[in-house]
Each structure stands twice: as structure tokens, then as C-alpha cells.
Amino acid sequence: MDKLYVTLKPGMLYLLPTTTDTYQLDTVSYTGENEMVLFVNRPGDVPKRICRMVNPGMTTLSFQVSEKVSFSFKGKGSCYLTFTNLGDLSHGITTSYMCDKVKVNEVEDVKKIAQVIKKENIVYL
């Protein structure tokens, strides 16, 4: 199974690369000060909190996604996500991705971020 490693910084938005495969968010790690909150952002919906950590560390999840969604977090430091691609079981290639920074005032204001992405035709591979 393919693994997908994502690094999020404050003010970044990570969009899953495909709408055809199913992904599972396996682990969330946080290195920073104070607490952090991880959000999943579905098109046309308000952001949903899926993980909250009050201290740096790591937690395991089993959060499956089969639609085009994005992830963002609020906190100081970095948030690392590990996904397993459940839709492509033919080979076990490991790939790393770094997020593109999206300039926004508030991480939770995902509707504005989505509009920026749509207007600028940003393509995520």
C-alpha cells in the first residue's frame, strides 16, 4: 500500500491528490508549542475538527476519506500527517509531499482558501 506523508505549517492547506482513491489518515504528529487542532475541509461544508492535541506528540487515527477534501491545522509549529492509499494496492511505493503555502489570515476560513485555489487553477498532483 502506498504511504503519503504530508507536512503542514500554520496557514497551509493540503488537498488530497485524487478523487478516485480512498485514503486513510493513520497518524498525526505535532511538534510545536501549546495545543493544535486539525481540520478536515469538505467542499461546501464548514471545517470539521478531527483531532486535537494539547501537547506535542503523536496519535493514531483511522479516518477514511474517499472524496476530495483538504486538511488544515491551527497551532504553532508543524503538523505531520501519514496517509495510506487504500485504493491502489498494486505496489508499495513510498512518496513524500510538501504542502504549498496559501496566504490567509485565519486557518479556519477555508471557504476563502478554496476560492483562491479555484480562481488560480492550482493543480495538486
C-alpha positions as CSV (number, residue, x, y, z in Angstrom):
1,M,0.0,0.0,0.0
2,D,1.2,3.5,-0.8
3,K,2.0,5.8,2.0
4,L,1.6,9.5,1.7
5,Y,3.5,11.8,4.1
6,V,2.4,15.4,4.5
7,T,3.9,18.3,6.4
8,L,1.6,21.2,7.4
9,K,2.7,24.6,8.7
10,P,0.3,27.3,10.0
11,G,-1.6,28.9,7.2
12,M,-1.2,25.9,4.8
13,L,-3.9,23.8,3.2
14,Y,-3.2,20.3,2.0
15,L,-5.6,19.0,-0.7
16,L,-5.7,15.2,-1.2
17,P,-4.3,14.4,-4.7
18,T,-7.2,12.4,-6.2
19,T,-10.9,11.9,-6.1
20,T,-10.8,8.2,-7.2
21,D,-8.8,6.5,-4.5
22,T,-9.6,6.0,-0.8
23,Y,-7.2,7.3,1.7
24,Q,-6.9,6.6,5.4
25,L,-5.3,9.1,7.8
26,D,-3.2,6.9,10.1
27,T,-1.1,9.1,12.2
28,V,-1.0,12.8,13.3
29,S,2.2,14.2,14.8
30,Y,2.7,17.6,16.2
31,T,5.8,19.5,17.1
32,G,5.1,22.9,18.5
33,E,4.0,25.0,21.4
34,N,0.7,24.7,23.2
35,E,-2.1,22.9,21.5
36,M,-3.1,22.2,17.9
37,V,-6.4,21.4,16.2
38,L,-6.6,19.5,12.9
39,F,-9.5,20.2,10.5
40,V,-10.9,18.3,7.5
41,N,-12.5,20.6,5.0
42,R,-15.1,19.2,2.6
43,P,-16.3,21.3,-0.3
44,G,-19.4,23.3,0.5
45,D,-19.3,22.4,4.2
46,V,-17.8,24.0,7.3
47,P,-14.4,22.7,8.5
48,K,-14.7,19.8,11.0
49,R,-12.3,19.2,13.8
50,I,-10.9,15.7,13.6
51,C,-8.0,15.8,16.1
52,R,-6.9,18.0,19.0
53,M,-3.6,17.7,20.8
54,V,-2.8,19.7,23.9
55,N,0.9,18.9,23.8
56,P,3.4,17.9,21.1
57,G,3.4,14.2,20.3
58,M,1.7,11.6,18.0
59,T,-1.7,10.0,17.9
60,T,-3.1,7.3,15.7
61,L,-6.4,7.6,13.8
62,S,-8.4,5.5,11.3
63,F,-10.0,8.3,9.4
64,Q,-11.0,7.2,5.9
65,V,-11.6,9.7,3.0
66,S,-12.9,8.8,-0.4
67,E,-13.7,12.3,-1.7
68,K,-11.7,15.4,-2.5
69,V,-11.1,17.1,0.9
70,S,-8.4,19.3,2.3
71,F,-6.7,19.4,5.7
72,S,-5.5,22.4,7.7
73,F,-4.5,23.0,11.3
74,K,-4.4,25.7,13.9
75,G,-1.3,25.8,16.1
76,K,2.3,26.9,16.4
77,G,4.9,24.6,14.8
78,S,4.4,21.7,12.4
79,C,1.8,19.0,11.9
80,Y,2.8,15.8,10.1
81,L,0.1,13.5,8.6
82,T,0.6,10.0,7.4
83,F,-2.0,8.5,4.9
84,T,-2.4,5.1,3.4
85,N,-3.8,4.9,-0.1
86,L,-6.3,2.1,0.2
87,G,-7.5,2.4,-3.4
88,D,-4.2,1.4,-5.0
89,L,-2.9,-1.9,-3.7
90,S,-0.8,-2.9,-6.7
91,H,2.6,-1.6,-5.5
92,G,4.2,-0.3,-2.3
93,I,5.9,2.9,-3.4
94,T,6.5,5.5,-0.7
95,T,6.2,9.1,-1.7
96,S,6.7,12.3,0.3
97,Y,4.9,15.6,-0.5
98,M,5.3,19.1,0.9
99,C,2.3,21.4,1.0
100,D,2.1,24.7,-0.9
101,K,1.7,27.7,1.4
102,V,-1.6,29.6,1.0
103,K,-1.7,33.1,2.4
104,V,-4.7,33.6,4.6
105,N,-5.5,35.4,7.8
106,E,-7.3,32.5,9.5
107,V,-6.7,28.8,9.0
108,E,-10.4,28.0,9.7
109,D,-11.5,30.3,6.8
110,V,-11.4,27.5,4.3
111,K,-14.0,28.9,2.0
112,K,-11.8,31.8,1.1
113,I,-8.8,29.4,0.6
114,A,-11.0,27.2,-1.7
115,Q,-12.0,30.3,-3.7
116,V,-8.3,31.3,-4.1
117,I,-7.5,27.8,-5.3
118,K,-10.4,27.7,-7.8
119,K,-9.6,31.2,-9.2
120,E,-5.9,30.5,-9.7
121,N,-6.4,27.0,-11.1
122,I,-3.9,25.4,-8.7
123,V,-3.4,21.8,-9.6
124,Y,-2.2,19.3,-6.9
125,L,-0.6,16.1,-8.2
